[in-house]
């Protein structure tokens, strides 16, 4: 299977690293997080096509939406049909409140 090439809409999100050294195969989890949190429409469309909604749902559940804002979590909750009780629990975590209060 040929390696998955990261499009420019994704590599420009990797401003703090050598984007040429990042591969989908080796850095999938990081790429998913970066695109979900900061990606534009093109990057998100590429991510959904490449990873699939099941993988995105799994990533969000595994990380409890840790890199995402409240608004982003709510968006993905609706789009990916995430369980409302789980999302509410993540948003109520004390460590999350510190960040959310800071950004309010």
PyMOL commands that set and color helices and strands:
alter all, ss='L'
color gray80, all
select helices_A, chain A and resi 8-11+19-21+24-38+41-51+53-63+70-80+84-92+94-103
alter helices_A, ss='H'
color red, helices_A
deselect
rebuild
show_as cartoon
